[in-house]
Amino acid sequence: MLVRLLYVSQPVGPITTTITTLILEKSDSHNKKANITGVLCQGSGLWLQVLEGERSKVNLLYARIMADRNHQNIQLLSMEEITQRRFGQWSMALVYLSKDDPMVQMSHPEFDPYTASAKDAFLILDELIKTGTPIVNAS
Ligand SMILES: Cc1cc2nc3c(=O)[nH]c(=O)nc-3n(C[C@H](O)[C@H](O)[C@H](O)COP(=O)(O)O)c2cc1C
């Protein structure tokens, strides 16, 4: 059974390139093996991540991610059964979510995933993917 999970969290310190690179490296090797796909948005003091895959695999990965001390205030926004992946082409794509980033035309600077509905969060996510350039691990 396939599921799509969405959560939001706050990095504990500044997000450095090293942290992001490590996350993308882990995602590339682990998510490919577990057949998990998704998107990680980062910026404005937030991480917003979608994980798609077999329910048991997504549960295991989410538990691992929750235990990661690089972030806090992890809040599950949505976990739904799906018949089709929306982000099936990426083991984990990175999209910048920052109103200060000129690469991002943030049309909803007031967006706060902690209070938004999951539906709105997914709409914003779709917008970010369209306007920002998803960065994909080339390996
Ligand atoms: C915001 C965030 C997103 C992450 N996403 C993933 C992911 O999609 N896949 C993954 O394997 N690890 C991800 N990680 C890393 C895991 O939390 C964990 O550090 C890693 O999987 C441990 O791998 P290891 O047991 O091989 O050291 C993420 C970490 C953070 C902070």
The ligand as a MOL file (V3000), in Angstrom:
LIG
                    3D

  0  0  0     0  0            999 V3000
M  V30 BEGIN CTAB
M  V30 COUNTS 31 33 0 0 0
M  V30 BEGIN ATOM
M  V30 1 C 14.9200 17.4140 7.2770 0
M  V30 2 C 15.5660 16.0790 7.1160 0
M  V30 3 C 15.1880 15.2450 6.0680 0
M  V30 4 C 15.7610 13.9990 5.9020 0
M  V30 5 N 15.3620 13.2020 4.8820 0
M  V30 6 C 15.8970 11.9780 4.7350 0
M  V30 7 C 15.4590 11.1100 3.7000 0
M  V30 8 O 14.5830 11.4240 2.8920 0
M  V30 9 N 16.0540 9.8840 3.6120 0
M  V30 10 C 17.0350 9.4740 4.4690 0
M  V30 11 O 17.5310 8.3580 4.3460 0
M  V30 12 N 17.4730 10.2910 5.4560 0
M  V30 13 C 16.9300 11.5180 5.6040 0
M  V30 14 N 17.3740 12.3320 6.6190 0
M  V30 15 C 18.4670 11.8560 7.4510 0
M  V30 16 C 17.9690 10.9490 8.5410 0
M  V30 17 O 17.3580 11.7080 9.5530 0
M  V30 18 C 19.1180 10.1540 9.1610 0
M  V30 19 O 20.1050 11.0240 9.6250 0
M  V30 20 C 19.7600 9.2230 8.1900 0
M  V30 21 O 18.8270 8.5360 7.4240 0
M  V30 22 C 20.6180 8.2430 8.9930 0
M  V30 23 O 21.2940 7.4260 8.0980 0
M  V30 24 P 22.4040 6.3970 8.6330 0
M  V30 25 O 21.6980 5.5160 9.6380 0
M  V30 26 O 22.8390 5.6900 7.4000 0
M  V30 27 O 23.4980 7.2440 9.2430 0
M  V30 28 C 16.7830 13.5850 6.8020 0
M  V30 29 C 17.1590 14.4200 7.8580 0
M  V30 30 C 16.5630 15.6530 8.0150 0
M  V30 31 C 17.0020 16.5320 9.1490 0
M  V30 END ATOM
M  V30 BEGIN BOND
M  V30 1 1 1 2
M  V30 2 1 2 3
M  V30 3 2 2 30
M  V30 4 2 3 4
M  V30 5 1 4 5
M  V30 6 1 4 28
M  V30 7 2 5 6
M  V30 8 1 6 7
M  V30 9 1 6 13
M  V30 10 2 7 8
M  V30 11 1 7 9
M  V30 12 1 9 10
M  V30 13 2 10 11
M  V30 14 1 10 12
M  V30 15 2 12 13
M  V30 16 1 13 14
M  V30 17 1 14 15
M  V30 18 1 14 28
M  V30 19 1 15 16
M  V30 20 1 16 17
M  V30 21 1 16 18
M  V30 22 1 18 19
M  V30 23 1 18 20
M  V30 24 1 20 21
M  V30 25 1 20 22
M  V30 26 1 22 23
M  V30 27 1 23 24
M  V30 28 2 24 25
M  V30 29 1 24 26
M  V30 30 1 24 27
M  V30 31 2 28 29
M  V30 32 1 29 30
M  V30 33 1 30 31
M  V30 END BOND
M  V30 END CTAB
M  END
